[in-house]
Amino acid sequence: MTIRPAVSASSGKTIRQLALDGGGIACLADFMSAADVRAGRLRTILDDILEDVRQPINAVYYQSASMAARSRAFLDFLAGRLAL
């Protein structure tokens, strides 16, 4: 079965608002929807088949330029927290 949505968006903020306005099912990160779920504005579905899927994170910077110490510190922090 192919599902063809009537509306689609690439912005999480827009998708959240569409869901809040009754626009249908949305796939949102917990940090974007947790408060709405707690307040009863949104509810979770398909909980029994959800999978923990991680998306890659990329840092993009000019390799030829010297990197600011604070940028290097931030990237090192993320790498440590994300167990890279």
N, C-alpha and C positions, 0 to 999 in steps of 0.2 A: 504494500500500500504506500503510495506517495502522498505526503502531506504538503499542501501548498498554502502557506499562511497568507491571510489577507493583508497583513501588515508585517513588516520586518524592520529591524533597526540594528545598528552596530553599537549604539551607545547604551551602556547599562542603565544609565539614568533614564533614558527614554523608555527602555523596555520595562523598567520598574514602574514608571508612571502609567504606561499602557496597561500593565497588570492591575495596578490600583484603580484604574478607570474601568475595569471590567473587560479589558481587551483580550483576555484569554490566558493561556499557559505561558509562563516565562521561566527561563533557566537563568537564575541569578546566583551570584556568590553570596555566601552567608553574610558577609559584612554589609552587603547592600540590602538584604531582606530581613535580617534577624529582628530588628526593631518592629518592622511591620508584622511579622509573624507573631511576635510576643503581644502586640497590641490587637491582634485579630483582624488586621486589615488585609493580610495575605495568609494563605495556609499552604502547607506542603502537601504534595501528592507524590505517589510512586515511591514513597520512602523505602519500601521493601526491595526495590530493585536499583536503588541509587548506588553508584560506584564512586569511590574516592579517586578522582582523576586530577592530576596535577598538570598545569600548563607551564611551558618553559618561560623563563625570565631572561631577557637579553639586556646587556648594557652596551650602548653604542657610543663610541667616542673616537676622536681622531687619534690614531696611533702615532702619527708623526709629531703631534704636539705634546708638550710635557703636561702630565695630568696633575691637577691641583691636589695637594695632600689631603684635603677634606674629601675629595671625590674618591681617591684611592682608599681612604679609611672607610668610607661608606660601602664601597664594593667589597672590601675585605670583611666587613661586618656582615653583609648579606651572604657572602659565600660561607662564612662560619655558621650562620643561623640556618641556612638552607642545606647544610651538609654537602657542599659541592666538592 
